[in-house]
Structures are given as structure tokens and as C-alpha cells.
Amino acid sequence: MRRVTDSGSLRLLALLVAAMAGGQAAEEPALRAQHGVAATVFAVDEITLSFAGSAAPFASLPDDQVHDAYDADRDGVFLRITARFAHEDGTQLDVPAFALRDAPGAPWRWAVRWAPDRAGAWRMRLLLDGCARIGGAPLHLEADGGAWMALIDEQLDGPLIMPGPHQAKGWLRARRADGGSTATWLFGACRAWVVDSDPHGVGWAPFEGLDRERELLPHLRAAGYNLLNQWLAPWEFLLVHQDRAEHWRVGGRWQRTALPAQAAWRPWACYDQGRAAAFDRVVEACAGAPGERTIRLLLTPLPHGCMTAAGQPWGAQAPADAAGFRPPAQRCGLSALPGLEECWDFFAADPRAPADEWRAQLFDWQAAHLRYVVARWGASRAIGMWVLGDEIDVVGDELGVMRTGRGWWAHPDCARWLADQVTLLRGALVRRDGLRYGGDPWHHPLHASTTSSATGAAADGNLAWEGGPAGGRVDVVGWHWYPSWPRGAGIDDAWSLTIDGIIAFAQQPGAGPRLISEFGAAERATPEAAPSPLYPTLYHHGIWAAVFSGMAGTVMDWDDGKEFGELRWRDGGGPFGAAQYPLDNGAQLAALRTVLAGVAPDGLVACSAPLVRIRCMGGAGVRALALAHAGVGADGDALYGWAFAPQRRGEAVLSGLRPGAYLLTWFDPWSGTALGPAQPFSMPASGVVRLQLLPMLRLLGGEAVFPQGTRLDRGKDVAFRLVAVP
């Protein structure tokens, strides 16, 4: 099916929709919905709601009540609207409605954003629960919201979902419009925020700014990226802050708009509509037009800086004012709630506590914030995963260490809180009084991570965290790997340590997908300095080791327009111009994607995983990693490998492959090209072979010496493919 665009077809659809509603009595609802009759699978459709009759008072709620879905202030005033979409096959989506302003000072407008996940006939029922005034009686309303015919546009990507019971566990899947899904690798990058450049500033300040739509997204799409680490950072998109103002994007710059003196305002109850509107634009740009690659967001609604003590170094993520404090617009509004005496109290929020306790109220404010984020952006195919804890070991007032029970692990509330967030978004969390919290109808995967900050890549370090308590674990466990090496270490030591850290994380027990959602090292200390010659080779080894060790995707290089650099050089001069910054991570990713072209993750397993028949091991000093497909019946075995050999020679020991005839192809991992045609290869009866890595030597011809003449330390790694002859 194709998207319907001509007026005649739309009139036909209108007749079909009317027929679907046939036989129903006409309603005069107090809650009404305005929309068309056609929708497109995976495309956001915004529906405007209006109030009448008994619901009319909800149109004029005070500004600090419009987002209070769970009566967290316990004053009896609240509003919770849900749009229940029912498909003809019985599928049901409960989508939360939300309030928004379209301009500074504009009246509140209520909307529902949804995207059908399959073609066919849909019908909406509107459910309202609320009370519009203190002392009033709670009101429950239901109204018919109309019908749609959802059509397929084959050019639109589907959202990410978790694998099902009988699908490969290591990779996420992209939903298809036909109801199926496809396993997919995540090719990720990190540009989690943008700070406007200050041409009159010092240091990095004049160069930090970046135009996402012009200088980031086109490069991501061209190189084949499909995932972007993005925060609602306190200095950019944080919705709930302690500044009595909204921050609107005007003419490419942020403009502070103070709220009227008569407007009701509480920092934990009011969401910055200017920042929300600006983030709407980011989400739309990442979703892209039909035919454009969707850049999915690894989205953190509350970054760790919002949950960190003022004196903790990891909390100082933005410039402080002259007195050493962050401006009000950069302080999390939820941390201003009465009852929070220390940072760890944030995690004491508990839906099981008595309703009049601050712990129960705090959780309801947190739940209302999550509900708003899901309502406003959850329908977009640009939302890849929700990040519930981007760095759990750096929250609070000390650096967390799992093995010694410090930080996060010293406070049992933390694990319980994370499990509650997971359960809430899965739509299964029930409050003490029996109220079920609204979850995420789109079932986006849930992510949280630890870091290498305190324990490095030690096998018993924070990388061993399992993702939360049993029954409440996140779907995708992350780790932030910032390798460092001791004084006197050589270049090969740096590459080996980096790869070994990736392998250590990949081999942690657990059945779910794993992702190194931040990665990198500082490239230079000042804008005047030349970037470290370690890039892009460090990144090169990171992406290859991550994919071939069986992780959900590549390492995600951290870029910040400062010490940690950028995805690639920018147009023009300056410290990020091509002359001073000749780095292009995208070129490395493009080579990896070329080698992976035509290889689907479905059916593959990491050769280092437990109970896998086909194994791949490196000889002395060699790191050899591979993904294998164990053939069934007439299908032969296949193995896709990558090896790093510091001495430019060595071997990979393969075992478990079925004896017989194979084709062996070697690839240059720096360009993605094959090193000659596929060669016949015979697997002995033992199923064990020592694969000599001599093709590495072919990569050295005419190369400048690293690191003096080139940033590419070629000739120490090679990719290969071994496929059974049918």
C-alpha cells in the first residue's frame, strides 16, 4: 500500500470511516478531537483536543496544574487524558495527551500525538479523569474520538523494539509496517547537547556551537549512522528547571522570556514550553523526510547532573556563575521539591508510600514528567531508547563502586527506584491506592549505563552491573568506556587496552543487548593545540571490536565541540576546520558498513558467547573476534571476523566449523574493500584451522609512518569472511 494523497481517495476514505462508525448514536461529548481521516504507519499524527460542557473548566487550569496528571501536590486538582486507539485486529494503544504552548504567553492547547504501528482501521476513545478545582468532585468522562484508516509509506523507517522470545537476543529490531521486524545494528554517535558559541568568550566558548540540521545530521546520514546520544541537558532542553521563565529559540539563539507575575509557578510543576518546542524541531529533523535515514535518539530526559550533589565534580557539567553556582535555568526543578534534604532523597521516591508522604508525592511528580516526555515525543520514529540512568555511578555525592558498595550501591533505594521506572514505562506499575500509571504505549527499549570512571575495565568493576534488580532490569545495558593507559605505555598498548575493555564488557553474563553508549578520550586541551594523533585509529578499533564481539552496535564516540572534538571536521576554518582538525569518524564507520553490507544480524552469534559451537580465538598477542552463523540442514556455516595483531602477523584459531569447502575473503577494514577475490578454502575434518593473518601486510604499501605522517595506524588489523560453499 502507498500513502494516499489525492482528494478523491481521501473522500473515499472518509466514506469508509463513516461506515466504520455506522449504527452508533451521535454523541455530544464534553471532550472533542479534531483530526483527519487518514494516517500513515510510523508517521506522527497530531490531534487537537477541546473541552466543552462539564469539561470546560479544564481549559483554564493554572499553569502549575496542567501537567499534574497524578495530583502530586495532593490539592485535589489534576487532569489525566488518555487516547485509547483500537485496531481492527484487537491491538490497543493507550496514548497520553499533553498540554503545550505554541508561543510565549499563548493559551494552553491540548493534543495527542500518535503514530499507527500497523495498517488498517483504527478507532479512538478519549478517557478523561480529573478535577478542575479544589474541593470539587473528581470527574470521569469518555467520548468517541473518531476513526482513521492507516496506510503504509514504505519509505518510512519503523521504531526500535526488543527481540521476541525466539529471536536473536543481542540486537535490537526495527519494526516493519507489515507487523514484523528486522534485526539491526546500531551505528551510534554522541553529541548530547549544543551550547551556543560566544564570539566574545575565551577558550572553547567561541567554537562550541553547532547547527545540528546543517553540520551534524547530514554527516550522520551520509556515513550511515542511525543512533544519536541526546540529553535534555540542563543548559539546553531540560523541561523542568528552577528559573521562573521559559527559554524560546528565536533567530537561532535562545531568548529568556520571564513568566508573568500573576502566573502560577512552581519549579517542579511547570515545564519550559520554549525548550519543548525547540526539541520538537530536533525530533522532527532526526525523524527525517520519507526516504531519509532516521536518526534515532538515545534520549536521556533527566541526565545525571540533575541527580548529583552540588559539590560532586561530576555534577559540574556546565559553566558556573561568578559565585560558583549554576544558573537557575540549569538546576533541575524536581530537586527543589520540599522534603529533599540531600541528593540521595531523589531516589527515595516510592509509589508504595502513603499518599501524604513526600516520597509518594515525589514519585508522582517524577511519573508526571515521564508521562509528558512520552506523550510529546514517544510517537516519533526518531525516539530510539529511553535512558533512565545515563551514568548511575556518578550520581549522588560520591563516585560509585559496585564491588565495595559505594555511591549508587550504598543506597538500596536506588535499585528499587530504577526498577520502578522500568515497571512504570512498561505499563505495569500500580500505586498504593490501586491507580495504574500510564506507561509507554510504543514499548521503546529502556537503557541505563555505568562508566569506567572508578573501576576502568576490571572484570569485577562497574562494567559487571546487570542492569538493575531481577524483574525490573533495563532492556539494554550500557557502559561508558574512556580508556586510559599508564605512563610509558606504547601505541600498541593503547590499542590493545582499548580493545580488551570492549571485549570485557561484551563477555559479561546476561542475555540482553549491550551497548557502549559513550566512548573516547580527550583529543586536545586547548583550541590552539593540534588534535591527538590517536584519532581516528582509537575510534576505528572501537567500532570494529564492538560489532564483532557481539554487541548491539558500535561504540558511540563522545563529541562536545571542545576537548572531545567532533564527529568530523566542519566547513570553514578555525580549530574544527579541515586544516586543523583532519578527523572523520564517519569515514571509519562507512568502511565498517561496507564490509557488513548484505550481512544481517539475524541468526548470528558471537563466537565468544557461552555454548556456541563455532569459536574464534587469537594467537599470541592477537585479538580475534567473530560472528558466526551455524548452518542448519543444507545451509552451510558462515563466519565473519576481525583480528588485531600488533606485530602485523599472527593467527586466528577457528574451531567448530563443519568440514567441507568454503570461500575465504579478506577485507581492508580501513576502506571496506576486498583484498582480492574470494579464494577456495578447505575445512579439515577436525573443524579446526589456524588462519594466518598475512594479508595485513598488503595494507602497508605506500603508507606514511604513523603517527608522524598519518593518523591511521594501518596494517595491524584485518577483516575476513568464511562462507561454506552451497
N, C-alpha and C positions, 0 to 999 in steps of 0.2 A: 504494500500500500504506500501511497505517496501523500504528502501533505496537500490538503485541499485549499486552493487559493481563489478560484473563480467564484463570482457571486451566485451563479446558477447552482453550483454544487453546495454552496453554503445554504441556499434556500432549501435544497433537498434535505440537507442535514437538519434544518430547523423543523421540517415536517417529520423527520424520523424521531427527533427529540420529543416533539409534541405527541407522537404516537406512543412513545415510551411512557409518557405521563398520562395517557388516556385512562379515563374511568376514575380519576382521582378528583375529589371535591376541591374546588378552588379555595385557597387559603388567603387570609388577610393577616400575614404574620407581623409580629412586633419586631422581628429581626429579618431583614431582607438582604438579598445578594444580587449584585449587578455583574453580569458576565455575558460572554458569547455562548455559542452552542457547539463550537469545535475546539478541541485541544490537540496538542501534539505530544506524543510519548517522549519523555525526558526534557520537555521544554516547560519552563515556568509559566504558569498562567496566574495572573493576579486578579483576585475577586474582591470588589469593594463591598463592604457591609454598611448598612444603615439601620438606625433604630427608629421605632415608632411605637405609639401606644404605651403599653406598660413598660417597654424597654427604653423609652425616650430619655429618662433621666441618666442613662449610662453614656449618653452623648456628651455630657458636660461634667464628667468626673474631674476632680482636681488632678493637677499634673503629677502629684506623688501617689496617685491611686490607680492610674491607668495600667500600670504593669504589675499590680499586686494580685496575681492570679490565685494565691492561696491564703489571702488575708493574713499575711505575715505580721502585720502590725497589730492584729487582733482587735481592731476597732469595729469590726463587723462589715466594713466596706471592701468589696473585692469584685472582680469580674474575670470570668474564665469562659472563653468561647472556643468551641471545637467544631470543626467542619468534618463530618463523617462521610467519606466518599466510599460508595459501594459499587463494585464492578459486577457486571452480569454473571461472572463466574463465581461470585461469592467472596472475592477478595475485599478487604475493608481497610481503609487508611483513615486514622484519626489525626487530623492536621490541626494544630493550634492556630488561632487567629492572633493578631497583634495590632498594636496601635502605633501610628507613625505620624510625623510631621513632614510636610513636603518643602517647607521653607521656614526660616526663623520667624517665630511668633504665629505661624499658621495654626489653624484649628487641628485638633486630633482627627485622624482618619483611621478607620479600622479596615483591615484587609486580611485575606487568606491567600497565601502563595502555595500552590501545589503543582506537581508535575505527575501526570499519569505514568505508571510504570508498565502499562501494557495497553494494547489497542482494544477498542470495543466501547461498549456503552457504560457510562458511569452516571451515578446519581448522588447528589449531596443532600445531607440532612444537617441542619445547624442546631447545635446544642448550646444553650446559654445557662450558666449558673452564676449568680452574683447578687449583690445588694448595693444599691446606689447611694444610700445614706445611713449615717449612724443611727442605730435604733430601728431601722427598717426591717421588714421581713425578707428573708432570702427568696429569690425568685428563680424558678427553673422554667425555661422556655425551650420549645422545639419547633422548628419550622422547616418546611421543604425549601431547599436551596436551588433546585433546578437540575438539569441534566446536560450531559456532554456526549459527544462521540469523539473518542480519542483516535487519532490517526498516526501513522508511522512516517517519520522522516529518516530515511536510512543514513543520512549524513550526520546525525547526532550521536555522540558517544553516550553510553549509559554510565550510571554511577558505580562506584566500587561496592562490593559486598563480600562477606566472608564465604569461604568454601563450604559446601554442604557436606553431609556425613560421608559420602562416597567419592569425594573429590580431593585432589591433592591439597594437603594442609599447609604447605609452605608459602603459597602465593595467594594474593587476593584475586578477585574476579571482577570483570566488568560486565554489568548486566546488559543483556540484549533485549531489543524491543519484542522479540518473539517469546519472551519469558525465560529463555535460557541465559547462560553466562559463559564467559571465556576467561581462563586464567591469564593473568597479565603480570609482567614485570613492572616495578615502579622505578622510573628513572627520575631521581629527585634532586632538587637544589634548594638552598636556603637563602632567602632574602626576606627575613621575617618582619622587617619594618623598613620604613624610609623616613629619614629626618631631613627636612628642608635644608638645602645648603644656605650658609650665611656668608655672603661675599665679603663681609667686613670682619668675619671671625678669624681665629688663628688655628694653627694645626690642621686637623682634618675638616673643620667646620665648613670651609668654602667648597668642599668636594663631596660631602656625604649624600647630597640629594640624587635622586634617580627617578626618571619618569618610567613607571612600570610598563605602561602601554607602548612606549616608544623604544625604551632601552633595555627592557627585560623580557617581556612576553614574546616578542618576535624572535629573539635569540633562543629562548627555551623551545619554542615550537620548531624552529629550523633545525636544531640539534637533536630533537626527539625526546625532550624532557616531557614528563606527564604528571609531575608532582612538585608542589612548591610549599616549603615550610613557611607558614604565615601566622603571626600573632595579632591579636587585638591588643597591641602594645600600649602601655600606659601613656606614651608620648605621641601616639598616632590614632589608634582606633578604639581604645578602651571605652566601653559604653558607660560604665558606672564609676564615676570619679568624684572627687571632693571639691571641685570647682563649681561655683554657682553660676554656671554658664554652659552654653553649647559652643562647639567649635565646628564651623562650617568651612568647606573648601570653596574658596571664591577666587577665580582668576588664577588657579594653580597654587594658591597659598592658603594656609589656614588663617581663619579670622575668628577671633573670640567674640561671641555675642552674649552679653550678660543677660540673665533671665530677669523679667520684670519683678520689681519689688513685691508686687501683690501675688505673684505666682507661688503656689505651694511647692516646696522643695525640701527633699531630704536626700543626702548623698547616696544612700543605699537603695533608694526607691525610684530615682529618676535616671533615665538612660539618655545619653547625649545623641540627639537626633541628627545633628550635623555630622558627627563621626559615623553614625549608622548609614546615613545617606551616601557619604563618601565610600564606605565599604561596599554598599550596593554596587557602585561602579566597578570596584575591584573584582567582585564576584562575577559580574556580567562580562568583564573583559577576559577573565580566566575561563569562563564557560565558552566564549568564542562564538563566532557565527557558524552556521551549518557548513560543514566541510573543513573547519579549522580544528586542529588538535585541541582537546580540552585539557587545560592545566588544572589538575585537581589540587585542592588545598589541604595540607596537613594543618588544620586550623586549631589554634590554642585560644579559647575565649578568655581565660584568666592565666596569664603567664606567671612563672614562679616568682617574679618580682612583686606580684600582688599578695603573696603569701609569705613574705620574708621580713624579718625584723629590720628596723632602720639601721642598726649597727652592723648587720651582716654584710660582708663585702659583696656577696653575690646579689644583694638587693640593689646595689648602686648601678643600675643598668642605664641610667640617663643622667645628663648633667644636672648637678645640684645648683641651687641658687647661692647667693653670697653667704648665707647663713649655714649652708651645708644641707639644706632640706630640698627635697624635690618639690616642684610647684604643685598646687592643688590638683591641677588637671592630670598629674601623673601619679596621684595617690588613689589606690583602689577605694571606691566608695563603700564596698562591703566591709572593709576593715575599720570603718567609722561607726559600725553598729554598737549600740550600748551593750555592755556585757563582755566585749572582747578586751581583756586586760593584757594579753600577750599574744604573739603571733600564732602560737600553737592552738589557741582557742578557736581559730578559724576551722580547724578540723574536728572540733567537738560538736559541730552541728549534727543534730540527730533527730530524724523523723519519729523516733520511738519515744522521745522525751515527752513529758506532759505539755499540753498545748501552751500553758502560760510560762514555761521555762524559756530562757533566752536561747538555749540550744535548739529547741524546736523552731522558734521563730527564725533563727539564723539559717537553719536548713531551708525553711520555706522561702527566704529571700534568695538563697543560692539556687533553689529549684526554679523560682520565677525567672531568674536571669538565664538559666539554661533553656527554659521554655521559650524565652524571647529569641535567643540565638537560633534555636531550631526552627521557630516559626518564621523568622525573617529570611534565613538563608538555607535551611535544610533541604528545600525542594530543588535547589540548583544542582546540576550535574557537576559543578565546579567544587562542591564540597566532597573531599575525598575521605577524610577521617576527622573525628573529634579528638582533640588532645586533652585529656583530663589532668595530666600532670606532666609538663614538658621536662622537668628535671626535679624529681621528687627528693633527691638527696641534697639539693641546695636550698630548699625552703627552710623556714624557721629561723633559728638564731645560731645554728652551727652546721658545719658540713656533715652530712650523714654518712655513716659507715655501717653497712648491714651486719658484717661479721662481729662487730663489737657493740652493736645495739645503740649507736649514737644517732642523733638527729631524728629523721623520719621514723627510724626503727625503735627509738626510745619512747615513742608515744603510740600506744595501741589504737587510739582514736584514728590515727592516720590511715591505717589499713582498712578499718571499718568504714571510714568516710569515703575512701576511693571505691570500695565495694558498693556503697550506697549510690554513688554517682553512676556506676556501671549499671546497677539494677534499675535505677530511675530511667536512664536512657533506653534501656531495653523494655520499658513499659511495665515492669513488674514490681515496682516499689510501692508499698502501701503505708500510709501514715497511721499513727496510733489510733486515730478516730475512724479508720477504715477507708479514708479517701485514697484512691489510686492516683499517683502523679502521672501526668501526661508524659509519654516518652518520645522517642524519635521514630515517627512512622516510616522513615526511609531506611532505618536499620544501618546507618553508616557505621563502619568499623570504628572501634574505640582504641585509643593509643595512649600509652604513658611510657616514660623512659627514665633511666638513671644515667649517670655520667661516669667518665673516667677520672673526674677531678680528684677524688680522695684515694681511690684504690687502683688506678690505672687499669691494666688488662689482666690483673691477677685472677686466676681461675676461681678463687673464693672471694672475689671482690664484688662490687655493686653490679657488675655485669651479670651476676648469677641470679639477680632478682627475677622472680617468676611472673610478675605482672599483677600481684595482688593476692588476696586470700582465695582459697578454693570456693567456687560458686559466685565470685564477684571479680574475676580477673578481666583485665582489658583483653581485647582481641589480638592486638598487635603489640608485642613487647619491643621497646626501643632502647637504644644505648647511644650515648654521645661520646664518640671516640676522638680525643685530641691527643695524638701520640706525641711523646717527648722522649728524648734519649739522653743518656748520661754524657757528661763532658768527655771528649776524646773518642766518641763513637764515630765510625766511618759512615760513608754514604750507604753502603750495603747494609750496615747495621740498622740504619734508619728505615730502609725499605723493608727489611725482614721483620723488625719490630712492628711496623705498621700492619703488615700482612698477618703476623701472628696474633695481634689483637683482634682482628676481624675474624680469624678462624676460631679464636677462643670464644667469642660471643656466639658465632654460628653453631658451635657444638654444645652449647648449654642445653640441658634437657628441656623438653616441652614440645607440644605438638603444633602450636600455633605459629603463624608467620612472625619473623623477626626482621627488624629494620634498624640500620644505623642512621638515625634521623638527624644527626649533626656529626660533622667530621671536619678535620682540618688542622691547621697550625697558622700562627701569625706569620704573615708574609713580610712585613716591614714595620718599623716603629714610627716612622715619620713620612709625610708625603714626598719629601725630597729624596728619600732613600730608594735604591733600586730594589724591586721585589726579590725575595729569596730565590735562588736557582732551583730550590727543591720543587717548585711548582712548574709545570703541571704533572711531573712524574709521580709525586706523592698521591695526587688525585687519581692518576691513571691506575696505580696499583690498588688503590682503594676500591674503585668501581669493579675492576675485574675480580678481585678476591671476594668481594661481597656477593656478586652474582653466582660465581662458580662454587662458592661454599654453601649455596642453597638458601640464601636469604631472600626476602620478598622483593628486594630491589637493590639498587646501587647505594653506596654511601652518599649522603647528602652534604655537599661541601658548604661550610658556613661562610656567607659573604655579608659584609656590613658596610662597604664603602669606606672602610678605614683600614685598620691593621690586618683584617682578614680578607680584604680585597673584594673582587667582583667575579661574576661568572666568566666574563671575558672583558677585553678592553672596550672602552667607549669611543664613539666617534668624537673627533676633536683632539685637542692636546691636553696638557695637564698631567697630573700623576696617574690618571687612568686612561690616558691616550695610548694609542698603539705603540708609540715610540718608547715610552717609559714603562708601559705595562703590557708586554707582548704575550699575555696569557690567554688561553682559550680552552676552558674546561669542556665547552661544547664539542670541540673537535675530538677530544678523547672519547666522549660519550658517543659521538657519531660513529667512530670506529667500532666500538663495542656493539652498537646496534646493527651495524653491517654484518658482523660475524654471527649475531643472533637471528638475523633475518630468516624467516621460514622455520624457526625453531620455537615451538610453543611450550610453555612450562607444563601444560597438562601431561601427566604421565612421567614426568622427570622426577628423580630423587637425587639428593646429594650423596655422593659416594662415601662420605664420611658419616652418614647417618647410621644409627643402630639398625641391625638386622637387614642391611642392604646387601644383596648378593654381589653386586659389582663394586669393586673398591679401586681407589686410586691413591697412591702414596708416593711421596718424593724420596729420592735417594738422598745421600749425604748433602746437607745444605740446601736441598731443593724443596720448595713449597709447591706441591702439585695438587690441584683441586679439579673436580669434575662433577658433572651432572650426567646421569645415565638413564636410559630407557631400557628396562628389562623386557625383551620381546616375549610375546605370548603366542603360542601356536606357530603359525607360519611367519609371524613377524620376527625379524632379527633384532639383536641387541644394537644399541647405539650409545656412544659416549661422546660428550662434549667437554673438553678440558682446557685448562690454562695452567702454566707452570712458570715459576720464577726461579732462576738459577743464577746466583750472584757471580759464579765463576764462568758463566756463559757456556757451560756444558754440564752434563749430568743426565739423570734418567728419571722417568716416571714409571713406577711399577704398577701395572694394571692386573687385576685378578677378577675371576668370576665371570668373565665374558665367555659366551658359548663358543666352542671351537668352530672354525669354518673360515670362509672367505669374507674379507672386509675391504672397504676403501678408506684410506687414510689421507686426510687433507691437513696441511699446515697453514696457519694464518699469521700474518703480521698484526699483532694487537694494536699497533700504533696507527695503522691506516685501515685495517679491516679487510685488506686484500689477501687473497690466497697466495701462498708461496709455491706456485706451480699447480699443475692439475692433480686430481686425486690419484693416488697410487695403490695398486693392489697390495693387500696385506693379509697374511695368513695367520689365524689364531691357532696356536698349538692345542693339542688335546688336553693339556693341563689347564688351559684357560688363564695362564699367567704369562705375561710378557713384560720385558724391560724395554721401554720405549726411549731410545736415545734422543736427546734434545738438540742434536747437532744443527737443525735448521735455524737455531738462534743466530748462528754465525752469518747467515745470509742477510741479517738485518743491520750489519755493521758497515757495509760498503759505502765509502764516501762520507760517513758521518763525521761531524765536528766532535771534538772531545768534550765530554760532559765533566764538570759543569762550566768550564771556561767558555766554550763556544756554542753550547746548546743547552736548553732546559729539558731535553728529552734523553733520559738515560736508557737508550735503546739497546737491544741485543741481549738483555738479561731475562726476557720473558717471551713466551710464545704460546699461541693457542693452537688447538688441534681438534679434529673431528674424526671419529672412527665409527663407521656405519656398516653393518652387515649387508652383504650383497643379497638381494632378494632371491 
